[in-house]
Amino acid sequence: MHLDLGETQERRFCFRELLLIAVVMTAGVLLSYSPMIFSGFSRMQSDPGDTRFNNYVLEHSYRWVTGDPMHEELWSPPIFYPEKNTLAYSDTLLSLAPAYWVLRSLEIEPHRAFGMWMILMSVLTYLAAYCLLRHGLRRTAIGSSLGAWMMTFASSRIVQIGHQQLIGHFLTLIAFHALMVLFAHRPLSQRYRQFCWGLFWSCVVTQFYAGYYFGFFLFLCVALCVVCALCLCALYAYAARPFVSGSPARSKMRPGDFDVGCGRSVASRVALFYGRQ
């Protein structure tokens, strides 16, 4: 009886959490894309330059997949003739294009499929952000929902809605989530660890193919994290030197002594640099 009651409460909690996710995400989509949605996707948001260009890039990749003779070369769409490799002039959106291909295969018109693709990119970004906050950082359901809202539908994001290559940001979030799982202080099986590493590097590569802006900043952030981790490891080893096994001070350690030692080491280094001035 207690087991059934616990399962019922757990199901209710899961249902409430899913409902919260759906409500917050739907509100964000409606607030961000209401002009396009309420026009029946006959209107497109919002920049007349990038909007039409990104739609053309996605349509070119779709026609390349379907074997259109005018689009037989992926990296050389029929623009800027006779130049070749013109797709490399901008973001290729290749990693994000399959969703558009599915919509076009349902015989949806290009501009309507493009609007639906934009919404789908925001939905995937919201879900990836929620999983990162909820399961990666162990935040509450309400906090994760609001944080995912800020990552997806904040004004700093929606102001760039006319530059659709910046909407789909979920690959970067998945990559960081994989790193959090890998470096969390809990045991992982060898197979699961290999899966997480494969997921991370797959997201890094596909992010570059989706858009080199986010790909570059993902690479930059990971590089900075590696440098900071190495510096912290060196500082940790320096601060722990008086407390290693075999040291005379080791036998006299009390709870909290190690933290105090770390604080003193850091403070003494800062004081040393200031004292030289």
Secondary structure, 3 states (H helix, E strand, C coil): CHHHHHHHHHHHHHHHHHHHHHHHHHHHHHHHHHHHHCCCCCCCCCCCCHHHHHHHHHHHHHHHHCCCHHHCCCCCCCCCCCCCCHHHHCCCCCCCHHHHHHHHHCCCCHHHHHHHHHHHHHHHHHHHHHHHHHHHCCCCHHHHHHHHHHHHHCHHHHCCCCCHHHCCCHHHHHHHHHHHHHHCCCCCCHHHHHHHHHHHHHHHHHHHHHCHHHHHHHHHHHHHHHHHHHHHHHHHHHHHHHHCCCCHHHHHCCCCHHHHHHHHHHHHHHHHHHHCC
